[in-house]
Amino acid sequence: MWSRDGRELYFVTATTGKLMAVEIKPGAQFQAGVPKPLFDVRLGSSNPSYDVSADGRFLFATPTESSATVPMTVVLNWPSMLKR
């Protein structure tokens, strides 16, 4: 993912799950700086969904934890209960 100004490239490492940033130097030839780790991310797929806002903040689609199922009560013949 490119920064809005095109001066940084962001990527998530496949091995450590860290979001990295690398400075890209403008010019006729592609020149990249040394990647810097920003923070750990927890992404649920091999194709992570994230974006960078104009002010440099990140938005991530993260997986939710599966919770225990909540029991459901089914009331049969409920209209007969209204007559009481």
N, C-alpha and C positions, 0 to 999 in steps of 0.2 A: 504494500500500500504506500503510495507516495504522499508526502506532506502537501498541503495546499499550495505552498510556494515552490514545490519541486526541488527543494534543497536537501531533503532527507527521504530515505527509503526505510519503511518499517516492515519487519517480518518476524514470524514466530519460528523459533528453532524446533525442529522435529524431535531432537533428542532431549532437550532440557525443558521445553515448554515456556521459554522466556521470550518476551517481546523485545526485539532488538531495534536499534536505530543506527543507521549509517549515513554520514554526511556525504552528499554527492557534490563534487566540485564542477561548476559550469565550465564549458569549454568544448573544443572540437572533438576531443577524445574523452571517453568515459573515465572518470577518476573518482574512486570511492575511498572514503576514509576508513578508519578502524571501527568495526561494529561495537556499539555500547549496549550492555543489557539495561533495559528500563525496569521491568518487573515481571513476575511470574503470571502466567495466564492459565486458566482452566477452560479449554475449549473442547467441545464434545465430538468433533468430527475431524477428518483429515483435511477438510476444506474450511478453515476457520472463517467466521463472519465477524468482521470488525471494520470500523471506519475511524477516521481522524477528522475532528472538526477544525474549523478555520483558526480557532484559538489554541489548537494543539492538544485538546482533550480527546480521549479515546472512548469509543462506544463498542461494547462487545456483546454478542449474542452468546449467552452462557447456558449450559444445560442445567435443568432443574433436578433437584434430588427427588427420587421417587419416594413418596411417603406411604405409610401403611394405609390400607384401605379402611375407610370409615364404614361401620355397619349401617345398613339402611333398614328401616322398619316399613313394612307394607301393611296397610290396614285394609282388610277386605270388608266389603259390605258396609262402608262407612256411612251411607245415608241412614241406615237403621239406628245408628248411634245418635243422630240428630233428634230423634223422637223422644229421647229420655228426658 
